[in-house]
Amino acid sequence: MANRLYAIAVLLFVSMLFATAVSQRKNPPRPVTPLPPKRTPPPPPPSLPPSIGSCPVFPSNLDVCASTVDALRAGQVAPISNCCDNLNAYAADGPRCACNAARRSLFGTGVIIPQDVIALLNFCGFSVSPDFNCT
């Protein structure tokens, strides 16, 4: 009887080994692949003020030109300021920026457009044609 029990135990053991080996062949474990890192979207660009060309509609850095315009209107030597540097930073759009600033009273009240604007542009080295239109 011990032999018979021993034979059944061996048969069960062999069949379990066989079942395990066969089941391993049918469904091999898949290699674990890491997920790609999540890409965060780039931040949105900062909101810019509305502009006309490269000149902002409200060129606030031209407010330093008020004293220059006042001196030019009075026929005096214009004080040293960043006015011309700021205008030249707008390159070819400098005249248009000066017009925008004058219309928004950044040069002070009582500025005569286009005469005072043309005087400022000439003072800062811009070549302004006589038919310049500051509209």
GIBELNOR-V942133 format. One record per backbone hydrogen bond with DSSP energy under -1.0 kcal/mol. CO is the residue of the C=O (numbers start at 1). NH is the residue of the N-H. Records with the same first field share a line. If there is no record, write none. Layout:
BEGIN
CO=NH, NH
END
This chain:
BEGIN
1=5
2=6
3=7
4=8
5=9
6=10
7=11
8=12
9=13
10=14
11=15
12=16
13=17
14=18
15=19
16=20
17=21
18=22
19=23
20=24
21=25
22=26
23=27
50=57
52=55
55=52
58=60
59=62
60=63
62=65
63=66
65=69
66=70
67=71
68=72
69=73
70=74
71=76
82=86
83=87
84=88
85=89
87=90
88=91
90=93
91=94
93=97
94=98
95=99
96=100
97=101
98=102
99=103
100=104
101=106
102=105
105=108
112=116
114=118
115=119
116=120
117=121
118=122
119=123
120=124
121=126
122=125
129=132
END
